[in-house]
């Protein structure tokens, strides 16, 4: 019997030793391949194996920094709360080894700067709540209340002025319901109040300081509000391209006047016009107006909410059954992740979301790849890339971003060295939610960025604004843009003669227009911008038909722009605007801002610029006798005004169709276009057009 027991103990020890050996072999094998696993149920003290993962991405990155070989950090499915920015600094593995950070297979990996709230903690408001009777009567049976508690009440943050010309700061805590941002309660709900009058403050009794152009009389009476704390106005107070979001100091409901806490960027002009030269343009008169925001008394429809700082409560009217909803608030006020001075890194299959600030920032990086990632629900931009090169952003989705989607800066402008940054097969939808003016889907600067095969749609303003040189915007779909502004274009550049050489090729522009008398173009070269090539694009229902509306393409002052082999269908006009007069040009060339851009920031008289852009030497010649020109060649039109109002726009080989081309749609977008050769009104010009190159798009 004793002998049997000794054998059993001996066998147990042997089995234990074998198991331990296998574990060691597994760890060493995994470390040889440098796979580091992370899980929400892990522990940072673990080795990082699939059975014993680490808990936080930051810990896995620290572990990877000490490796001499390719490292792969694999995130298992889960919701990772990011309470502090994850930083990867000065990272470069020897022998050009790659660091990979990815989600595991098809699992749903979320890096969130927010916090999920328990639905059971949302309670129907009752008469015992001090704000019950502040709410509109029709809302009292629908509004829920959430007590933030001591931890979250300190995370609310604050609202700040925003809009054109304002510094972007982290926003106040936002509420997201089933991954969609809700709206601060407002009045009116879906339109603007007209600015009936701008009143000199001395004529109105207010306790606040009296300064000019801060008192507005609004156009409609409203019911009296019980809670008048921390109310803001949002709207267009003068120019059609500049929105404002400004707090109010006081409100006189009897006189229908509001006193602003600060002076707007461009001042205030009444909706019906003002004394200035440009104050009475029809587009500006149509766009001016505002609404009140962050008003508890106006929480009157599904999808609205209000945060009471004094009470530490959220009041919300849900859009659907709250018991089954996913509810989240934004917490972090910095980017979720920052890569600085880092080389050869790949991030894939990860969702970045929910921040009062940005989601991701790349500084001084090289060879960074972002693939199959999702970016959503930020207060500011999604990704900022500063001084980056060879960045690839592929198959990524951008949605519900507070400001700009992507901000690019890379390459050497003085020597025209390209950044080789590339964005491809990405989608952009519902961006610039909070910072609306000049916050496009993509903002380009530097040299040699390529944007291709992307879908950009449903934005209040621009799709792409670009400065710098030699960008390529190719094979993209732009739809339903610029609805909210005037004097704007879906693709926009301006105010820098040295920013040139960009090519806009094989894109589709659809529904870049407005029923309002706004000035909207699909492609807009502003304030002297030139040297842009617009080739082989399809424009459908672009431009605006008002008396001062823009064409599908609008040029304000610039020259040497080439518009070649495009198709225009049901557009207001092909082109509006053109080069400035010689006297205007000469005045522009002497401006301090212009000189700084063409002589200091870069030098357009340098050999590299003269070789790349020989036309710059000619157009900056103040003694130039012949007019500066733009070139329109071999374009095809249907039901589009071809009037040329500027003789310096040279039209050649224009083909007019008398039968509409056949457009075939799939999933709401044009997939193919077929032209009927027999429908050409002037067949003698057919020989100048290669129709075979125009039959198929996408």
CORRA-V216662 format. One record per residue. N is the residue number from 1. RES is the residue in one letter. SS is DSSP state (H for helix, E for strand, L for the rest). PSI is psi as a letter, one per 20 degrees, with the letter a starting at -180 (NA if undefined). Layout:
n=(N,N)
res=(RES,RES)
ss=(SS,SS)
psi=(PSI,PSI)
This chain:
n=(1,2,3,4,5,6,7,8,9,10,11,12,13,14,15,16,17,18,19,20,21,22,23,24,25,26,27,28,29,30,31,32,33,34,35,36,37,38,39,40,41,42,43,44,45,46,47,48,49,50,51,52,53,54,55,56,57,58,59,60,61,62,63,64,65,66,67,68,69,70,71,72,73,74,75,76,77,78,79,80,81,82,83,84,85,86,87,88,89,90,91,92,93,94,95,96,97,98,99,100,101,102,103,104,105,106,107,108,109,110,111,112,113,114,115,116,117,118,119,120,121,122,123,124,125,126,127,128,129,130,131,132,133,134,135,136,137,138,139,140,141,142,143,144,145,146,147,148,149,150,151,152,153,154,155,156,157,158,159,160,161,162,163,164,165,166,167,168,169,170,171,172,173,174,175,176,177,178,179,180,181,182,183,184,185,186,187,188,189,190,191,192,193,194,195,196,197,198,199,200,201,202,203,204,205,206,207,208,209,210,211,212,213,214,215,216,217,218,219,220,221,222,223,224,225,226,227,228,229,230,231,232,233,234,235,236,237,238,239,240,241,242,243,244,245,246,247,248,249,250,251,252,253,254,255,256,257,258,259,260,261,262,263,264,265,266,267,268,269,270,271,272,273,274,275,276,277,278,279,280,281,282,283,284,285,286,287,288,289,290,291,292,293,294,295,296,297,298,299,300,301,302,303,304,305,306,307,308,309,310,311,312,313,314,315,316,317,318,319,320,321,322,323,324,325,326,327,328,329,330,331,332,333,334,335,336,337,338,339,340,341,342,343,344,345,346,347,348,349,350,351,352,353,354,355,356,357,358,359,360,361,362,363,364,365,366,367,368,369,370,371,372,373,374,375,376,377,378,379,380,381,382,383,384,385,386,387,388,389,390,391,392,393,394,395,396,397,398,399,400,401,402,403,404,405,406,407,408,409,410,411,412,413,414,415,416,417,418,419,420,421,422,423,424,425,426,427,428,429,430,431,432,433,434,435,436,437,438,439,440,441,442,443,444,445,446,447,448,449,450,451,452,453,454,455,456,457,458,459,460,461,462,463,464,465,466,467,468,469,470,471,472,473,474,475,476,477,478,479,480,481,482,483,484,485,486,487,488,489,490,491,492,493,494,495,496,497,498,499,500,501,502,503,504,505,506,507,508,509,510,511,512,513,514,515,516,517,518,519,520,521,522,523,524,525,526,527,528,529,530,531,532,533,534,535,536,537,538,539,540,541,542,543,544,545,546,547,548,549,550,551,552,553,554,555,556,557,558,559,560,561,562,563,564,565,566,567,568,569,570,571,572,573,574,575,576,577,578,579,580,581,582,583,584,585,586,587,588,589,590,591,592,593,594,595,596,597,598,599,600,601,602,603,604,605,606,607,608,609,610,611,612,613,614,615,616,617,618,619,620,621,622,623,624,625,626,627,628,629,630,631,632,633,634,635,636,637,638,639,640,641,642,643,644,645,646,647,648,649,650,651,652,653,654,655,656,657,658,659,660,661,662,663,664,665,666,667,668,669,670,671,672,673,674,675,676,677,678,679,680,681,682,683,684,685,686,687,688,689,690,691,692,693,694,695,696,697,698)
res=(X,X,X,X,X,X,X,X,X,X,X,X,X,X,X,X,X,X,X,X,X,X,X,X,X,X,X,X,X,X,X,X,X,X,X,X,X,X,X,X,X,X,X,X,X,X,X,X,X,X,X,X,X,X,X,X,X,X,X,X,X,X,X,X,X,X,X,X,X,X,X,X,X,X,X,X,X,X,X,X,X,X,X,X,X,X,X,X,X,X,X,X,X,X,X,X,X,X,X,X,X,X,X,X,X,X,X,X,X,X,X,X,X,X,X,X,X,X,X,X,X,X,X,X,X,X,X,X,X,X,X,X,X,X,X,X,X,X,X,X,X,X,X,X,X,X,X,X,X,X,X,X,X,X,X,X,X,X,X,X,X,X,X,X,X,X,X,X,X,X,X,X,X,X,X,X,X,X,X,X,X,X,X,X,X,X,X,X,X,X,X,X,X,X,X,X,X,X,X,X,X,X,X,X,X,X,X,X,X,X,X,X,X,X,X,X,X,X,X,X,X,X,X,X,X,X,X,X,X,X,X,X,X,X,X,X,X,X,X,X,X,X,X,X,X,X,X,X,X,X,X,X,X,X,X,X,X,X,X,X,X,X,X,X,X,X,X,X,X,X,X,X,X,X,X,X,X,X,X,X,X,X,X,X,X,X,X,X,X,X,X,X,X,X,X,X,X,X,X,X,X,X,X,X,X,X,X,X,X,X,X,X,X,X,X,X,X,X,X,X,X,X,X,X,X,X,X,X,X,X,X,X,X,X,X,X,X,X,X,X,X,X,X,X,X,X,X,X,X,X,X,X,X,X,X,X,X,X,X,X,X,X,X,X,X,X,X,X,X,X,X,X,X,X,X,X,X,X,X,X,X,X,X,X,X,X,X,X,X,X,X,X,X,X,X,X,X,X,X,X,X,X,X,X,X,X,X,X,X,X,X,X,X,X,X,X,X,X,X,X,X,X,X,X,X,X,X,X,X,X,X,X,X,X,X,X,X,X,X,X,X,X,X,X,X,X,X,X,X,X,X,X,X,X,X,X,X,X,X,X,X,X,X,X,X,X,X,X,X,X,X,X,X,X,X,X,X,X,X,X,X,X,X,X,X,X,X,X,X,X,X,X,X,X,X,X,X,X,X,X,X,X,X,X,X,X,X,X,X,X,X,X,X,X,X,X,X,X,X,X,X,X,X,X,X,X,X,X,X,X,X,X,X,X,X,X,X,X,X,X,X,X,X,X,X,X,X,X,X,X,X,X,X,X,X,X,X,X,X,X,X,X,X,X,X,X,X,X,X,X,X,X,X,X,X,X,X,X,X,X,X,X,X,X,X,X,X,X,X,X,X,X,X,X,X,X,X,X,X,X,X,X,X,X,X,X,X,X,X,X,X,X,X,X,X,X,X,X,X,X,X,X,X,X,X,X,X,X,X,X,X,X,X,X,X,X,X,X,X,X,X,X,X,X,X,X,X,X,X,X,X,X,X,X,X,X,X,X,X,X,X,X,X,X,X,X,X,X,X,X,X,X,X,X,X,X,X,X,X,X,X,X,X,X,X,X,X,X,X,X,X,X,X,X,X,X,X,X)
ss=(L,H,H,H,H,H,H,H,H,H,H,H,H,H,H,H,H,H,H,H,H,H,H,H,H,H,H,H,H,H,H,H,H,L,E,E,E,E,L,L,L,L,L,L,L,L,L,L,L,L,L,L,L,E,L,L,H,H,H,H,H,H,H,H,H,L,L,L,L,L,E,E,E,E,E,L,L,E,E,E,E,L,L,L,L,E,E,E,E,L,L,L,L,H,H,H,L,L,E,E,E,E,E,L,L,L,L,L,E,E,E,E,L,E,E,E,E,L,H,H,H,L,E,E,L,L,L,L,L,L,L,L,L,L,L,L,H,H,H,L,L,L,E,E,E,E,E,L,H,H,H,H,H,L,L,L,L,L,L,L,L,E,E,L,L,L,L,L,L,L,L,L,L,L,E,E,E,L,L,E,E,L,E,E,L,E,E,L,L,L,L,L,E,L,E,E,E,E,E,L,H,H,H,L,L,L,L,L,L,L,L,L,L,L,E,E,E,E,L,L,L,L,L,L,L,L,L,L,L,L,L,E,E,E,E,E,L,L,L,L,L,L,L,E,E,E,E,E,E,E,E,E,L,L,L,L,E,E,E,E,L,L,L,L,L,L,L,L,L,L,L,L,L,L,L,L,L,L,L,L,L,H,H,H,H,H,H,L,E,E,E,E,E,L,L,H,H,H,L,L,L,L,L,E,E,E,E,E,L,L,L,L,E,E,E,E,E,L,L,L,L,H,H,H,L,L,E,E,E,E,L,L,L,L,L,L,E,E,E,E,L,L,E,E,E,E,E,E,L,L,E,E,E,E,E,L,L,L,L,E,E,E,E,L,L,E,E,E,E,E,E,L,L,E,E,E,E,E,L,L,L,L,E,E,E,E,L,L,E,L,L,E,E,E,L,L,E,E,E,E,E,L,L,L,L,E,E,E,E,E,L,E,L,L,L,L,E,L,L,L,E,E,E,E,L,L,E,E,E,L,L,L,L,L,L,L,L,L,L,L,L,E,E,E,L,E,E,L,E,E,E,E,L,L,E,E,E,L,L,L,L,L,L,E,E,E,L,L,E,L,L,E,E,E,L,L,E,E,E,L,L,L,L,L,L,L,L,E,E,E,E,E,E,E,L,L,L,L,L,L,L,L,E,E,E,L,L,E,E,E,E,E,L,L,L,L,L,L,L,E,E,E,E,E,E,E,L,L,L,L,L,L,E,E,E,L,L,E,E,E,E,E,L,L,L,L,L,L,L,L,L,L,E,E,E,E,E,L,L,L,L,E,E,E,L,L,E,E,E,L,L,L,E,L,E,E,E,E,E,L,L,H,H,H,H,H,H,H,H,H,L,H,H,H,H,H,H,H,H,H,H,L,L,L,L,L,H,H,H,H,H,H,L,H,H,H,H,H,H,L,L,L,L,L,L,L,L,L,L,E,E,E,E,L,L,E,E,E,L,L,E,L,L,L,L,L,L,L,E,E,E,E,L,L,E,E,E,L,L,L,L,E,E,E,E,E,L,L,E,E,E,E,E,E,L,L,H,H,H,E,L,L,H,H,H,H,H,H,L,L,H,H,H,H,L,E,L,L)
psi=(g,h,h,g,h,h,g,g,h,g,h,g,h,g,g,g,g,g,g,h,g,h,g,g,g,g,g,h,g,g,h,h,i,l,p,o,q,p,q,i,j,a,p,i,i,r,i,k,r,h,h,m,r,r,h,q,h,g,h,h,g,g,g,h,h,j,q,j,r,p,p,o,p,o,p,r,q,r,o,o,o,o,i,q,p,p,p,o,p,l,p,o,q,q,k,k,q,q,p,p,o,q,q,o,c,j,q,o,p,p,o,p,j,a,p,p,q,p,h,i,i,p,q,p,q,r,i,h,p,i,j,g,i,h,q,q,h,i,i,h,i,i,p,q,p,p,o,h,r,h,g,h,h,i,j,g,b,q,q,r,q,r,a,p,i,q,p,p,q,q,r,q,p,q,p,p,o,l,j,p,p,r,p,p,q,r,p,r,h,k,r,q,q,q,o,h,q,o,p,p,h,i,i,q,o,q,i,r,q,o,q,q,k,i,p,p,p,r,i,q,q,r,q,p,p,h,o,k,q,l,q,r,q,p,b,o,i,f,q,i,j,o,r,q,o,q,q,q,h,r,p,o,h,g,i,l,q,p,o,q,i,r,p,q,g,j,a,p,p,q,h,j,r,a,i,r,h,j,h,j,q,h,h,h,h,h,h,p,r,r,r,p,q,l,o,h,i,k,n,j,q,q,j,q,r,p,o,o,g,h,i,l,q,p,p,q,o,q,i,a,o,h,h,j,q,o,p,q,q,p,g,q,j,r,q,h,q,p,p,p,l,q,p,m,q,p,p,q,l,q,p,p,r,n,q,i,c,r,g,q,p,p,p,l,r,p,l,p,p,o,p,l,q,p,p,q,l,q,h,b,r,g,p,p,o,p,l,q,q,k,p,p,o,p,l,q,p,p,q,l,p,h,c,q,f,p,o,p,o,r,r,o,h,h,j,l,p,q,h,k,q,p,p,q,l,q,q,p,p,m,r,l,g,g,n,g,p,l,m,r,g,p,p,q,r,b,p,l,p,p,o,q,k,q,p,o,r,l,q,h,c,q,g,p,q,p,r,b,q,k,q,o,o,p,k,r,o,p,p,m,r,k,h,i,r,q,m,q,q,g,p,p,q,r,k,o,h,i,o,r,j,q,p,o,p,k,r,p,o,p,l,m,a,q,i,r,l,r,o,p,q,g,p,o,o,q,l,j,p,r,k,p,p,o,p,k,q,p,o,p,l,q,r,q,j,r,h,k,r,q,a,h,p,p,o,n,h,r,r,k,p,p,o,p,k,r,p,o,p,k,r,g,r,g,q,q,a,a,q,r,r,h,h,g,g,h,g,g,i,i,q,g,g,g,g,h,h,i,h,g,g,r,o,i,i,r,h,h,g,h,h,h,m,h,h,h,h,g,i,j,o,i,j,p,h,q,q,q,q,q,p,o,p,l,q,p,q,p,l,p,p,j,p,o,j,o,i,i,o,o,p,q,l,p,p,p,q,j,p,p,q,p,p,p,q,p,k,j,q,p,h,q,p,p,p,o,h,i,j,p,h,n,i,h,i,h,i,i,p,n,h,h,i,i,h,p,q,NA)
